[in-house]
Amino acid sequence: MTASRFGFACVLTLFASACTDLNSATNLNPDGPPMIRQVRLKEVATDASGTVTSHRVFAFGTHELATTTDYPALGANSMTTAGATGQAIRIIVDELLVGNNLEEIACRGPVDNDPVMNDAYARVPLGATPDDIAKCSVAKDVLGSSCPGNGAHAVCICNIDAGCGEVAKGDPVGVLDVNQDGAADDTRFIAGAVGVKCGSIDVPIDQNMSYWNPSGDQNRPAMGGFDALGPAIVLSPSGALPTNLECGLTFSPDVVDKQNNQVCAPPGGDVAMDCTPGDVSKFKFKVEPLRLTNQSFADMQMGVDKAAPVIIVASAPIAPATLNAITVTQGGSPFTGFTVALPLPTSLRITWTAPLAATTEYVIHVAVTLTDTYGQPLPQMITYTFTTGA
């Protein structure tokens, strides 16, 4: 059996092919609502020496083969402190979901004039099979007869009042199938299907890097380890998460299993317990506070180069408008002979307009008005003190 990303499955034999329902030969749990069994993400932790480390953990749920190092620093199902950047949140569920409501396929041109979804991607209608996709992947001259716009399972149909180029509204634009294998060349995660909400902030999701993976079960594969458990939704934020906020997941009501049940999160990911369809509030995580690391010198260091710029790295992208939070004093008095730039979203560069005075103490002050791009501030003022060389 070969399961598609959209939830239909086809059985192939030497003599015939046919499509079946969503049943799987894996040890999934189709009874009741679809439940979040585990969530994997990148945690950051600070040890007693102040060293910050990061690694992938079970931020929700457990696994019989996991060890203490596979869980958050405070133990299984404790509040995870997630890294603000580099996240790919893997949401492992206990049964197959209807992939039509999670991913859409690429068409040969724009098909919709919705202000949010004006693009060349379209949803696959419920009940559509690989044969329906193939019928809408044919050459332009036979597309109208093979993929009629009024067909119940037709895909990539023009929905723009003024038409889609040479294609009138209601007619097929055609599935993007450059290699002519009868299948879509590309898919994309549907905007708003599943998301991350931190406080009142709906985090933008990268639709191209996020995806639905209907394969896998609770057997830990030799390749991929726990990050190959499935079935799973993988969410990649489009950029960073907002710092120092509590976050949770959001699911569109149409993200369901084949019985039309919405996703829920049982306490601790224990699928033997009940949860209310649509309620995923049992899973929460905290994002690390905005953190700065001075890469140019140690605090209170002596003999620092008078002309060398100072590089400070942030744990999340910085809002350029807040760079005025950085001030400098020279021997206790205000000093203005410097500029601050963001050569990278997470890299602050302080450049001296002229070499600093010799054997003089300088202090760099970073106020709490410095924020990430979501407006989340530095938790407390930071100072870096150094003395220049002769």
C-alpha positions as CSV (number, residue, x, y, z in Angstrom):
1,M,0.0,0.0,0.0
2,T,1.3,3.4,-0.9
3,A,-0.3,6.3,1.0
4,S,-0.5,9.7,-0.5
5,R,0.1,13.0,1.3
6,F,-3.5,13.8,0.7
7,G,-4.9,10.7,2.5
8,F,-6.0,8.5,-0.3
9,A,-4.2,5.1,-0.7
10,C,-3.9,2.9,-3.8
11,V,-3.3,-0.8,-4.0
12,L,-1.4,-1.9,-7.1
13,T,-1.4,-5.4,-8.5
14,L,-0.2,-7.0,-11.7
15,F,-3.8,-6.9,-13.1
16,A,-5.5,-3.8,-11.8
17,S,-5.3,-0.8,-9.5
18,A,-7.9,0.6,-7.2
19,C,-8.2,3.2,-4.4
20,T,-9.1,2.4,-0.8
21,D,-9.9,4.4,2.3
22,L,-7.4,5.8,4.8
23,N,-6.7,2.5,6.6
24,S,-3.1,1.9,7.5
25,A,-1.1,-1.2,8.3
26,T,0.9,0.6,11.0
27,N,0.0,0.6,14.7
28,L,-2.1,3.7,14.6
29,N,-5.1,4.4,16.7
30,P,-8.1,5.3,14.5
31,D,-10.6,5.1,17.3
32,G,-11.9,8.4,18.7
33,P,-10.6,11.8,17.7
34,P,-7.1,12.2,16.3
35,M,-4.7,13.0,19.2
36,I,-1.4,14.7,19.4
37,R,0.9,11.9,20.7
38,Q,4.2,13.8,20.8
39,V,5.7,17.1,19.8
40,R,9.4,17.5,19.0
41,L,11.2,20.8,18.9
42,K,14.6,22.4,19.7
43,E,15.1,23.3,23.4
44,V,17.7,25.7,24.7
45,A,19.1,25.2,28.2
46,T,21.6,27.0,30.4
47,D,23.8,25.0,32.7
48,A,25.3,26.0,36.0
49,S,28.3,27.6,34.3
50,G,26.1,29.7,32.1
51,T,26.8,27.7,29.0
52,V,23.8,27.6,26.6
53,T,23.1,24.4,24.7
54,S,20.3,23.3,22.4
55,H,19.0,19.9,21.3
56,R,15.8,18.3,20.0
57,V,13.5,17.0,22.7
58,F,10.0,15.6,23.3
59,A,8.3,18.9,24.3
60,F,5.1,16.9,24.7
61,G,4.4,13.2,25.2
62,T,6.8,10.3,25.9
63,H,8.4,7.4,24.1
64,E,9.3,4.0,25.6
65,L,12.8,4.2,24.1
66,A,13.5,7.7,25.1
67,T,16.1,8.6,27.8
68,T,16.3,11.6,30.1
69,T,18.4,13.5,27.5
70,D,15.5,13.2,25.0
71,Y,13.2,15.3,27.3
72,P,13.3,18.9,28.5
73,A,15.8,20.0,31.1
74,L,13.1,19.8,33.8
75,G,11.9,16.3,32.8
76,A,9.2,14.7,30.6
77,N,6.1,16.9,29.9
78,S,7.6,19.9,31.8
79,M,7.4,23.3,30.2
80,T,10.0,23.4,27.4
81,T,12.1,26.4,26.7
82,A,12.2,26.6,23.0
83,G,14.9,28.3,20.9
84,A,13.6,31.3,19.1
85,T,15.3,30.4,15.8
86,G,15.9,27.3,13.7
87,Q,12.7,25.6,14.8
88,A,10.9,22.7,12.9
89,I,8.1,21.7,15.2
90,R,7.1,18.0,14.6
91,I,3.6,17.3,15.7
92,I,3.1,13.5,15.8
93,V,-0.5,12.3,15.8
94,D,-2.0,8.9,16.5
95,E,-3.8,8.4,13.2
96,L,-4.0,9.6,9.6
97,L,-5.6,13.0,8.9
98,V,-7.3,14.1,5.8
99,G,-4.3,15.6,3.9
100,N,-6.6,17.6,1.5
101,N,-7.0,20.1,4.3
102,L,-3.3,20.3,5.1
103,E,-1.6,20.6,1.7
104,E,-2.4,22.0,-1.7
105,I,-0.9,21.2,-5.1
106,A,0.9,23.4,-7.6
107,C,-1.0,24.5,-10.7
108,R,0.4,25.9,-14.0
109,G,-0.6,29.4,-13.1
110,P,-2.6,31.5,-10.6
111,V,-6.0,30.1,-9.9
112,D,-7.4,32.4,-7.1
113,N,-7.7,36.1,-6.5
114,D,-8.1,35.8,-2.8
115,P,-5.9,38.6,-1.2
116,V,-4.1,36.0,0.9
117,M,-4.1,33.1,-1.5
118,N,-3.5,34.7,-4.9
119,D,-1.1,32.1,-6.1
120,A,-0.7,29.1,-8.3
121,Y,-1.7,26.5,-5.7
122,A,-5.1,24.9,-5.2
123,R,-6.7,22.5,-2.8
124,V,-7.5,18.9,-3.8
125,P,-11.2,18.2,-3.4
126,L,-12.3,15.6,-0.9
127,G,-12.7,12.2,-2.6
128,A,-10.2,13.0,-5.4
129,T,-7.9,10.1,-6.4
130,P,-4.6,10.0,-8.2
131,D,-6.6,9.4,-11.4
132,D,-8.3,12.7,-10.9
133,I,-5.0,14.5,-10.5
134,A,-3.7,12.7,-13.7
135,K,-6.7,13.8,-15.7
136,C,-6.0,17.5,-14.8
137,S,-2.3,17.0,-15.6
138,V,-2.7,16.4,-19.3
139,A,-1.6,18.6,-22.2
140,K,-3.4,21.9,-22.8
141,D,-5.2,20.9,-26.0
142,V,-7.1,18.0,-24.2
143,L,-7.2,19.6,-20.7
144,G,-10.8,20.9,-21.1
145,S,-12.3,17.5,-22.0
146,S,-10.1,15.5,-19.6
147,C,-10.6,17.9,-16.6
148,P,-13.9,19.7,-17.0
149,G,-14.3,22.6,-14.6
150,N,-17.7,21.4,-13.4
151,G,-16.3,18.0,-12.4
152,A,-16.7,17.1,-8.8
153,H,-13.0,16.2,-8.4
154,A,-11.4,18.6,-10.8
155,V,-8.4,20.4,-9.5
156,C,-6.6,23.6,-10.4
157,I,-9.7,25.3,-11.7
158,C,-9.6,29.1,-12.4
159,N,-11.4,31.0,-9.7
160,I,-10.5,34.6,-10.8
161,D,-13.4,36.6,-12.2
162,A,-11.3,38.2,-14.9
163,G,-9.8,34.8,-15.9
164,C,-6.4,33.3,-15.4
165,G,-4.5,34.5,-18.4
166,E,-6.0,32.7,-21.4
167,V,-8.2,30.5,-19.2
168,A,-11.7,31.7,-18.3
169,K,-13.1,31.5,-14.9
170,G,-14.4,28.0,-14.2
171,D,-12.1,26.3,-16.7
172,P,-9.0,24.2,-15.8
173,V,-5.6,25.8,-15.5
174,G,-4.0,22.4,-15.2
175,V,-1.8,20.7,-12.6
176,L,1.9,21.6,-12.8
177,D,3.4,18.3,-14.1
178,V,6.6,19.1,-16.0
179,N,7.9,15.6,-15.8
180,Q,4.5,14.3,-17.1
181,D,4.2,11.5,-14.6
182,G,0.5,12.3,-13.9
183,A,1.1,13.8,-10.5
184,A,1.7,17.3,-9.2
185,D,5.3,18.4,-9.2
186,D,5.0,20.4,-6.0
187,T,2.8,20.8,-2.9
188,R,2.6,23.5,-0.3
189,F,1.2,23.6,3.3
190,I,-2.1,25.4,3.5
191,A,-2.0,28.8,5.2
192,G,-3.8,28.7,8.5
193,A,-4.3,24.9,8.6
194,V,-2.0,24.5,11.6
195,G,-0.2,27.3,13.4
196,V,1.7,28.6,16.4
197,K,0.3,31.3,18.6
198,C,2.5,33.0,21.2
199,G,0.6,35.3,23.5
200,S,-1.6,37.3,21.1
201,I,0.8,36.8,18.2
202,D,0.0,34.4,15.3
203,V,3.5,33.3,14.2
204,P,3.9,33.4,10.4
205,I,4.5,29.8,9.0
206,D,6.7,29.0,6.1
207,Q,4.3,27.2,3.8
208,N,7.1,25.7,1.6
209,M,9.1,24.3,4.5
210,S,6.1,23.0,6.5
211,Y,4.4,19.8,5.4
212,W,2.2,16.8,6.3
213,N,4.0,13.4,6.4
214,P,1.4,10.6,6.6
215,S,4.0,7.8,6.9
216,G,5.5,6.4,10.1
217,D,4.4,5.0,13.4
218,Q,5.8,4.7,16.9
219,N,8.7,2.4,15.8
220,R,11.9,4.4,16.1
221,P,13.6,4.1,12.6
222,A,17.3,3.5,12.3
223,M,17.5,6.5,10.0
224,G,16.0,9.7,11.5
225,G,15.4,8.5,15.0
226,F,12.6,10.1,16.9
227,D,12.3,12.8,14.3
228,A,11.0,10.2,11.9
229,L,8.0,9.1,14.1
230,G,4.7,9.6,12.4
231,P,2.2,10.4,11.1
232,A,3.3,14.0,11.6
233,I,2.8,17.6,10.8
234,V,6.0,19.6,10.5
235,L,5.7,23.3,11.1
236,S,8.5,25.7,10.3
237,P,8.1,29.3,11.4
238,S,8.8,31.9,8.7
239,G,11.7,33.4,10.6
240,A,11.9,33.3,14.4
241,L,9.5,32.8,17.3
242,P,8.7,35.8,19.5
243,T,10.9,35.7,22.6
244,N,9.9,35.3,26.2
245,L,6.3,34.3,25.5
246,E,4.2,31.2,26.1
247,C,3.1,29.5,22.9
248,G,0.6,26.8,21.8
249,L,-0.7,25.3,18.6
250,T,-3.7,26.2,16.6
251,F,-5.7,24.0,14.2
252,S,-8.2,25.0,11.6
253,P,-11.6,23.2,12.3
254,D,-11.3,21.4,8.9
255,V,-8.1,19.6,9.9
256,V,-9.8,16.3,10.7
257,D,-9.5,12.5,10.4
258,K,-11.6,10.5,8.0
259,Q,-14.5,10.4,10.6
260,N,-14.5,14.2,10.5
261,N,-13.1,14.5,14.1
262,Q,-10.9,17.5,14.9
263,V,-7.5,17.1,16.5
264,C,-7.0,17.3,20.3
265,A,-4.2,17.0,22.8
266,P,-4.6,14.5,25.6
267,P,-2.8,15.2,28.9
268,G,0.8,14.3,28.5
269,G,0.2,12.9,25.0
270,D,-1.4,9.8,26.6
271,V,-3.8,8.5,23.9
272,A,-5.4,6.2,26.5
273,M,-7.0,9.4,28.0
274,D,-9.8,11.4,26.6
275,C,-9.6,14.8,25.1
276,T,-12.2,17.1,23.5
277,P,-12.0,17.3,19.7
278,G,-10.6,20.7,18.8
279,D,-8.9,21.3,22.2
280,V,-5.1,21.3,21.9
281,S,-4.6,23.5,25.0
282,K,-2.8,20.7,27.0
283,F,0.4,21.4,25.0
284,K,2.3,24.7,25.7
285,F,5.9,25.7,25.5
286,K,7.9,28.8,26.4
287,V,10.3,30.6,24.1
288,E,13.6,31.7,25.4
289,P,14.0,35.3,26.5
290,L,16.0,37.6,24.1
291,R,19.6,36.9,24.9
292,L,22.8,38.7,23.8
293,T,26.4,37.3,23.6
294,N,29.4,39.5,23.2
295,Q,31.8,37.8,20.9
296,S,34.5,40.5,20.9
297,F,35.8,40.5,24.5
298,A,35.1,39.2,28.0
299,D,33.4,41.5,30.4
300,M,36.0,43.6,32.4
301,Q,38.7,42.6,29.9
302,M,41.8,44.7,29.8
303,G,43.9,45.7,26.8
304,V,41.1,45.6,24.2
305,D,42.0,46.8,20.7
306,K,41.1,50.5,20.4
307,A,39.9,50.3,16.8
308,A,38.3,46.8,16.6
309,P,34.5,46.8,16.2
310,V,32.4,45.0,18.8
311,I,30.2,42.1,17.6
312,I,27.2,41.1,19.8
313,V,25.0,38.2,18.7
314,A,21.3,38.0,19.6
315,S,19.3,34.9,20.1
316,A,16.5,36.3,17.8
317,P,16.3,38.8,15.0
318,I,16.5,42.4,16.3
319,A,14.1,45.2,15.3
320,P,16.4,47.8,13.6
321,A,14.4,50.7,15.0
322,T,15.4,49.8,18.5
323,L,19.2,50.0,18.0
324,N,19.2,53.3,19.8
325,A,18.9,51.2,23.0
326,I,22.7,50.9,22.8
327,T,24.7,53.7,24.4
328,V,28.4,54.0,25.5
329,T,30.2,55.7,28.3
330,Q,33.8,56.7,28.4
331,G,35.3,57.0,31.9
332,G,31.7,57.4,33.2
333,S,30.7,60.1,30.8
334,P,28.4,59.8,27.7
335,F,30.3,58.9,24.5
336,T,28.9,59.3,21.0
337,G,31.8,58.3,18.8
338,F,30.2,55.1,17.5
339,T,27.6,53.7,15.1
340,V,25.5,50.5,15.5
341,A,24.4,48.4,12.5
342,L,22.7,45.1,11.9
343,P,24.8,43.3,9.2
344,L,22.7,40.2,10.0
345,P,19.3,40.0,11.6
346,T,20.8,38.6,14.8
347,S,24.2,40.3,14.7
348,L,24.9,43.8,16.2
349,R,28.0,45.6,15.1
350,I,29.3,48.6,17.0
351,T,31.9,50.5,15.1
352,W,34.1,53.3,16.5
353,T,34.2,56.5,14.4
354,A,37.8,57.0,15.5
355,P,40.2,54.8,17.6
356,L,39.3,54.9,21.3
357,A,41.5,56.6,23.9
358,A,44.3,54.4,25.3
359,T,44.0,52.7,28.7
360,T,40.5,54.0,29.2
361,E,37.5,52.3,30.6
362,Y,34.4,52.1,28.3
363,V,31.0,50.6,29.1
364,I,28.5,49.5,26.5
365,H,24.9,49.8,27.8
366,V,22.0,47.8,26.2
367,A,18.7,49.0,27.5
368,V,15.5,47.0,27.7
369,T,14.1,49.1,24.8
370,L,16.1,46.8,22.5
371,T,13.5,44.3,21.1
372,D,13.1,41.4,18.7
373,T,11.1,41.9,15.5
374,Y,7.9,41.1,17.3
375,G,8.5,43.9,19.8
376,Q,9.5,41.6,22.7
377,P,12.1,43.4,24.8
378,L,15.4,42.4,26.4
379,P,14.4,41.2,29.9
380,Q,16.9,43.4,31.7
381,M,19.7,46.0,30.9
382,I,23.0,44.5,29.9
383,T,26.4,46.2,30.3
384,Y,29.8,45.2,28.8
385,T,32.8,46.8,30.5
386,F,36.3,46.9,28.9
387,T,39.6,48.9,29.1
388,T,41.5,49.7,26.0
389,G,45.1,48.9,25.5
390,A,48.0,51.4,25.3
